């Protein structure tokens, strides 16, 4: 891939990506999907996720892991050992020409390398420097947990997310790694906003996203229910504490989601169910009534939904009542929606003569759409290409021991 093969809304933005695992790479994936030239700067051993699979049966060398390709597509890779003085100099030369640096090291790592925000800002005052840490960076507020490492499950736990998720009495994490992905999404927004500010003012800035902070923000209901009404949100399964019906209900072959927060939607559901008399039942007249009597209402709805398949329910309810089947990935692959919206694009896997699907780009632009252009890069694949592009002189073997 050449640096010009982008054609997205962020074309021309150069991002130096020092991130690993999920939160940081997800942030820079979003930027790359929309045309930024994301240069993934890896240590000699590569991003830790390169060794995490899953692998296709044909991949005997186990070099084409799905985890890595999913969130590092559209990027270029160069190897730099930032503990090496010559490699640090090369990195600083790139910083002088870049728009953005993103890292998700533990607090203090970049400073010990002499590459903290202040040092890089001195080299390039227009630089946007973004970091994702478990508990944020001290520049924005000193957390008592600032030195603690954190992963997805820690962010889900400490933010209150797990305390309001799962069956009653059992805190539960979400299936996807939302404690990583949501901070990544917020960091991507922060980067784009700060780049726009830098374009207007000529001054870059420090963008700080704490994983726990991001998850507290996502759990906004948790905060206002407590501050306005004194309620402590608890695990409530698939039900909603304020709205009913708003849950998943058993079908003959699985589960169906229904959401009827308005009276008109509730009445539409009753019409399809052929039970209009329930509209006058004092237990169910208003949404507040229905929310107080969710157990009784669930039994009535499931007496009806359980007699039909998800497909039959979709045919009866679709377009009239907010609804949808609970899908697993085999259902999603077969769903014409995913194809129509290009949400399962495939990538060529180098050396395997195979293509594999990854999750698509959800933000659609009419004039300069983002897209999945190619698989994740081989380790160090673009080192020389990047050096040539930015006219950086190669000193010793970059990424190699300088001793």
Steps between C-alpha positions, in 0.01 A plus 500: 500500500625849424444785743259652245271196475242632746222724360313552825395806698825485699727472196822691558503451878814315615462295819790339684342205676686365805205299630458128567225250579143640460413848632773695322501301176120531481538879520760511224303245294212749483739771383654267240160383375419862417819572311764605753850370429543294816858386550502222757835526678572163660782374721721230347272230642187660357161581649404239762175431313694353205535176698138473610314336207261354408673358194367340184574130457719586199718732710754245621747775588234671717584848373159619381297529821145626483536718811788696347352537153159607631626817670824570311366495146580803282820579696870490411760342730851610579728365771670738742655415834435818697756392760760541227637856462517483120145370475379775734665756274323348201171514689555866588564573132162344422335698781616826344296416189204317654160629608422251776669263745285240680631277780352281773804428715480511877553844652862616492630266230526765230653750744772250598583467131523878465195491271224640720248753375704805599811374320308417183302825512829690511602328176161554332264758657215388269517140621194336651613249763234251614529238772267232631572375852296303750448794735605791282809717506609720791501804272119496510452390860701277730320174568598298808513203260707677234783246517273196483491299178152445358324287246145487367359306795651747751341795321165322486520418871618830645275721286176352632428324171515148644293598802204575274549219245392138505231303686379635835761450769780404262729776365610413150732642236384564146594248233693743277800679651309823553738610777764528226291580194301790645813684620645437154197656331511800734872545440440496124245779544746689720774471240280626216372791710852597608633477144227739387595739783866477400412580139315811616749621762835348411521342846473134588404367840491203733196271469445277803247214515471287812342161441304518824394859423367396160298218652358725775380732221337207319319409820332842514172344617684370806594857597174686444284232659708537816541878499137576410319221680741323736470172308803268486492315169527124537520214251155473345561244231354605167229720649507879517435666837298785347337359185282198421467298287868545424677165518558170322219246491514128431417384148451143382859490371681763707432852619342817366572855613206737539509864602178696547571809712205698359130432538454495121761226466341306787160522332653387168644193675161420654337528158746250351452275803122536458462599865373860486321460833835511680521872421234562766649259757595722799832317530603611150331832418811718516868425452550554876229240567661255260846555652363424848337180375768362273479143632129469418547672166789273403287191560223632273736599220695173513178297487467652154862527376594147605253353250687646201848496354717811487432522127124480549514766771712723276245468221212595730671776697758642260426858397222536756663434836869559586636146499781273391613141540790422732762404242825312531771541237354229275175697487685826431696345211170388345320830563464716185536810718868426570568453129306809393686713754844349423548400862682173425773596251768245421877545493769311307732314734857522369647167397186298573296553182199553724267778598344544842234734632551775756251745648424786261501878530181624672533874431394564141605813310340584166793685343807324643394174660728300725571141407705195584773514237741225605603264777726589788867550406783254548733599782730775371363467147511874433806608700709606200198641317419730795863607538512592133165677509604725788864529391633352821861382480546140603757473780623147582223243472179657627335271747830328568728517800732799466768351722 
